[in-house]
Amino acid sequence: MRTIDPAKHAARRQHIVNAACDLFATQGFERTTTAQICKAAGMSSGNVFHYFPNKRAIFIALLQDDKSEKTERLAAATAGADPWAALLDVVRFLAAPAAEPLAPPLVMEAMLQAHRDPELAELLSQDNTDEHTVITELLTKAAAAGQIDPDLDPGHAASWVMALIASMYTSAATEPSFDPAGQLPTLLLILERFLRGASQERRTGGAPPREANASAAAR
């Protein structure tokens, strides 16, 4: 019986996934054929199907490519001593791939396919749940530490944080002029104003700039 080298097996699977990535991103799942994947990977169909049972399995493996890294980063964030800094790190981590040329169209394609594939929909839903749980926990800790507005509902606020991150991908996929990397500082500033504004006011005892200007005008 031939012994399988786990490292070599994993490398071959990754090679196939990488070869399929550009095809799925530029052509979509439906228009990409197994023959095209085999050609891009430089492998026969028999060899490709030794590692993946079908095209769908390759697509799912591509979407789950960063699963272990994401799990580690989210776990590290919740274990950190500074929840606000950890939250910003999570936002940067989740938003950063939007600047990669292939990531936004792949995300859009995954959303499209999820409507047709219940198992894929469940995988994406679980990923969203994991992210939402961690962000909610960090917001809860940050509120307890006086770092953000304690009147915000952590779960609701987490949903808005995730919506802003998602908008980076949809904008990058649909607006050619949109620059995700250039827009990331604006996203972080929006979160700063949204999450910390009221807590900053309480700490300083001052009014927000708009209110302060209105008071000055009245005088």
N, C-alpha and C positions, 0 to 999 in steps of 0.2 A: 504494500500500500504506500503510495507516494505521500511524503510529508509536505504539508502546506506551510510555507513561510508566511506568517501573519503580516509582517511588515511589507513583503512584496505583494501580497494579496491586497492589502489596503492601498498601496501605491497604484496598483493597476485600476482599482475601483475609482480612485481619485482622478486618475488620468482620463478615464471615460467620462466622469462627471465634468471635468474641465473642458473636454472636447465638446460636450453637449451644451455647455453653458451659453456660448455665443449663439448657437442655433436656436435655443429656446428663447433667448432674449430678443433676437432680431426677427425670428419667424413665428414665434409662438409655439405652444405645445402641439396643437393639432396639425400644423403644416410641417413640422419637423418629422422626418422619417427615420426609422432605425438604420436604413441604409446610409443616410447622411451622417448619422452619429458614428457609424462604423468607419466611414471614410475619414471623418475628422479625427478619429482616434487612431487611425492607421491599423485597425484590427478587423478580423473577420467577424461575421455575425455570430458564429459559433463561439468565438472567444469572448465577445461582448456579453452574450447571454450566459456565459459561464459565471459572470460576476453579477449580472442583473437579469431577472426573469423577463422584463419587458421595458418599454420606453417609459412608462409611468413610474416604475421603480427608480429609474435614473433621475427623473424630474423631482421626485420626492427626496432622493438623496441629495440633490443639489440644494433644495430648499432647507434641508437640515444640516447643511455642510458645516455651519458654525455653531451647532447645538452645544457641543461640549464647552467651547470657549465662552459662549453666552452664559451657560449654567455656572461656570466658575466666576465670571465677572459679576453676575447678579448676587451670588453667594458672598463674594468678597465685599460687595457694596453694603449688604445688610449687616455685615460683621464690623464695619468701620466705626470709628469713634465720632466722626463728624457727619451726621446724616445729610446736611445741606451739600457739603462737598461731594459726598457719595452720590447724591441725586444728580448733580451736574455731571459727574463722571458717567453715570448710567445713560443720561440723555446724550452725551457726546458719543458714547459707544454705540447706542442704538441708531443715532442719526448719521454717523460717519459713513456707512456704506452707501448712502444716498448720493455721495459724490463720485462713486464708481460708475462708469458708463453703463454697465450691464445690470446693476442692481435694481434701479427703478423699474425698467420694463419687466424684469423677472417678478418683482413684487406685484405689478399690475396683472401679469399673466397668472400668477398664483391665485390672486383674488378671483379672476375670471373662472379658472378651473375649479375652484372650491365650490362654486355654485352647481357644478356638474358632478362633483366627486365628494360624497359624504365623508369618506375616510380622510381625504386631504383637508376638508373643511374642519374636521375634528382636530387634526394636527395643528393647523393654523390657529384654531381657537385656543388650544392648550398653550401654545406659545404666547398668545396675547394675554391669557390668564396669568401665566408665570410672570410676565413683565408687569402687568397691572398689580399683582400681589406685592412685588418688590417695591414698586414706586409708591404704592399706598403705605407700605410699612415705613419707608423712608420719610414720607410726608408726615406720618403720625409721630415719628421720633423727632423730626425737625420742629413740629408744632410744640411738642412737649419741652423741647430745648429752647423755645423762644426764638427760633430762627425764621419761622414763617408765620403768617396770619393764623392764629388758633381758631378763628371762626370758620375757616374753610373746612368743608367735609373732605377728608383725605381720599376717600374712594372716588368722589366726583371730580376732585382736582386731578387725581391720577388719570382719569379718563380724558381730561382736557390736555394734560401733558402728552399722553399717547397720541391724541388727535393732531397735535402740533407736529410731533415727530412724523406721523404718517403723511402729513401734508408736504413734508420735504420730498418724499418719494413720489407722490402723485404730481407735484409741481415739476419735479425733475423729469418725469416721464412724459408730461404733456406740454411743457413750455420750454422750447429750445433755449431761450435766453436765461432760464433760471439757473443760478449758480449755487448749488447746495453748500459747498464749502464756504462761499462768501456770505451766505445767509445764516450760517450756524451761529455767529455772534449775535445776530438779531434775534434768533430763537431763544438764546440764553438770556438776552436782555428782557424779552417778553416774559419769560418765566420769572425773572428777578422781580419785575414790576407786579406781575400777577400774584405771585406767592408771598413776597416779602414786604410789599408796600405798606400794608396796615401794621405789620409788626414793627417795621422801621419807625413809623409814625408814633407808635406807643412808646418805643424806646427813647426817641428824641423829644417827644412832647410837642412836636410841631405838626402843622397841617400840611397836607399834600400840596404841591406847587400850585395846582389850579385853584384850590381853596384859598391859599395864601394870596395869590394874585387878585382874587375876587375881593378879599378883605381890604387889600391895599387900594383897589379901585374905589371901594365904597367910601374910604376915608378921603 
